[in-house]
C-alpha cells in the first residue's frame, strides 16, 4: 500500500505491505541531508534505528499495516499521512 507522508514542508511516498511497520524519525542534517530517517520492517526483522546518537533522533510517526488497515501507534504534531 502506498503511503504519502508530509512533515515540515516535505512530502514523500513510501510503500508498506501487509504485516509491515514503519517509523519516521527527525535526525540531525549531519546524519541525513533532509533531516529524516524512515525505517520499514516486517515480522521476524529487527526495527532499523538511526545510526546517529539516539538522543538526537525524535520519533515522528509509527504505523503498522495489519489486514489491509493502517494502525497508527504514534503521530507527532505536524505530521500527516494518507
C-alpha positions as CSV (number, residue, x, y, z in Angstrom):
1,X,0.0,0.0,0.0
2,X,1.5,3.4,-0.9
3,X,1.6,5.9,1.9
4,X,2.2,9.6,1.4
5,X,3.8,11.2,4.4
6,X,4.1,15.0,5.0
7,X,6.2,16.8,7.5
8,X,8.0,20.2,7.7
9,X,7.0,21.2,4.1
10,X,8.4,17.8,2.8
11,X,6.2,15.2,1.1
12,X,7.4,11.7,0.2
13,X,5.8,8.4,-0.6
14,X,6.7,5.0,0.8
15,X,5.2,1.6,0.4
16,X,4.1,-0.8,3.2
17,X,2.9,-4.3,2.6
18,X,0.6,-6.2,4.9
19,X,2.2,-7.1,8.2
20,X,4.8,-4.3,7.9
21,X,5.6,-1.5,10.2
22,X,7.2,1.9,9.7
23,X,8.8,4.6,11.8
24,X,9.8,8.1,10.8
25,X,12.4,10.0,12.8
26,X,13.7,13.6,12.7
27,X,17.5,13.4,12.8
28,X,20.4,15.8,12.5
29,X,21.1,17.0,9.0
30,X,24.7,15.9,9.5
31,X,23.3,12.4,9.5
32,X,20.6,12.7,6.8
33,X,20.5,15.7,4.4
34,X,16.7,16.1,4.6
35,X,16.7,15.6,8.4
36,X,14.6,12.4,8.3
37,X,15.1,8.7,8.7
38,X,12.5,6.2,7.6
39,X,12.5,2.7,8.9
40,X,10.4,-0.1,7.4
41,X,10.4,-3.7,8.7
42,X,8.4,-6.9,8.8
43,X,7.8,-9.8,11.1
44,X,11.0,-11.5,12.1
45,X,13.1,-8.5,11.4
46,X,14.6,-6.0,13.8
47,X,13.4,-2.4,13.7
48,X,16.1,-0.3,11.9
49,X,17.2,2.6,14.1
50,X,19.0,5.8,13.0
51,X,22.8,5.4,13.4
52,X,23.1,8.9,14.9
53,X,23.0,9.4,18.7
54,X,19.6,8.2,19.8
55,X,19.2,11.4,21.9
56,X,19.4,13.3,18.6
57,X,16.6,11.3,17.0
58,X,13.0,12.2,17.6
59,X,10.2,9.8,16.7
60,X,7.6,11.5,14.4
61,X,5.4,8.6,13.2
62,X,4.9,4.9,13.8
63,X,2.4,2.9,11.7
64,X,1.6,-0.7,11.1
65,X,-0.4,-2.3,8.2
66,X,-2.5,-5.2,9.5
67,X,-5.1,-7.0,7.4
68,X,-5.1,-4.1,5.0
69,X,-5.8,-1.5,7.7
70,X,-3.4,1.2,8.9
71,X,-2.9,1.2,12.7
72,X,-1.4,4.4,14.0
73,X,0.7,3.8,17.1
74,X,2.2,7.4,17.3
75,X,1.9,10.6,15.3
76,X,3.7,13.8,16.4
77,X,2.2,17.2,15.8
78,X,2.9,18.5,12.3
79,X,3.0,15.0,10.7
80,X,0.2,13.8,8.3
81,X,-0.2,10.8,6.1
82,X,-2.7,9.3,3.6
